[in-house]
């Protein structure tokens, strides 16, 4: 039996690893190979879903573990499941996508010195500098038409490759957006007037909408990187031309030029050329990643072919995100209708376009009230600032309803994300699901009242003496000792003190004298000399008495003569 909340961190990891291993083995036995990352994501999704009634706050029996494994294997082997395809797409993108910072050389300039200092530092540095200088010289000769054979014209290649790479990404983005617009129109129509041909597949239709919206978000990221690549190439092209012109002006018709003048320019040319190579690798990577995402979209043609969608969309107007936003332009929230809420507008807010909108810009009210319907929010209506977070809405009415009780709608969206785990990444809700939240096994009642409980190991330490010590040394706890002291005091009260003066004590009193300390002084002469005088030694014998009744003292002078010293 396992109880996750009472286990140590290492024990919990071991249990989860065993569960992941068993799920992977069962999937492999049934002919489906899955990665550990995908299995781990699915375990978390199954446990988070309140419909599965897992309670990580109590001891998990063997049956609970087997139930968890069975549910995960069942979802991983489902061949017709848009939700699973979305999760697979998210895991694949996270494992394969890297940002532009990772495209530097294996050893960036900031780390190169540290690496080279380990061994053979001077040789490796000189070799690298020599390679860069030779590269710069060959590039300069190529521009002058005097050499550089075999060097491709990377700027020209990039100027042709970037538009060629942008076109298919744009085409796929438009295709995913068109699907999203059609799914959204069908879902809106179904809410207003239920369609008998889609009622049983409504959940599948929403999962398909989540799938294409996630694909759209990933393609937007890739397209943004391609646009940044084009901007970088344009800037580097200008820098390269400027360095070539600077080098020509420096060399001109001189037969000899100091290396301190030309070598830095050669190095700059080589670094720019390396950056061109990096941009080519980046463009190739983004193109391959775009093509790889196609494998997670094949389910749409199987579930909702064109003839089925045409029948569902009969008499329905399909609106794009731009059309929906255009319809609500000029409509704004009246700030005077709200006393506590803060609203932001483009004309009164600095850096309005840079605000981090929650739920990836989708309408917060539609997500909660319309069961996960993804409608684009229009910031021009007004952005609600609630607890340092920003929310947009698809209409003025949605904004008013959401602002009446934002916390309730935010909680509803969190519960929807627990049921559909792909929404956690699609809506960027990672901060709400950093750890597994325990759920009580409630078969009936309002599950909205359940709140996640975050648990952690903690310890406190108290000082031995918080306050300054107030020890009374005269305190006595032993009653017999107290009795002894009481008897002693009683006896003292009956005693009298007498005083008398004797021959030995009279004339004795305290006295004080004042003396002046000797002053230290010295003299210096040209001649050092010294003398030694005898030490007086006198012995008194007979002071201790003897057999005679009277004391007879004998004084003996033992002082040595001066001439004997």
Beta strands, then each sheet from edge to edge (+ up, - down):
strand 1: 342-344
strand 2: 383-386
strand 3: 389-391
strand 4: 538-541
strand 5: 554-557
sheet 1: 1+ 2- 3+
sheet 2: 4+ 5-
end
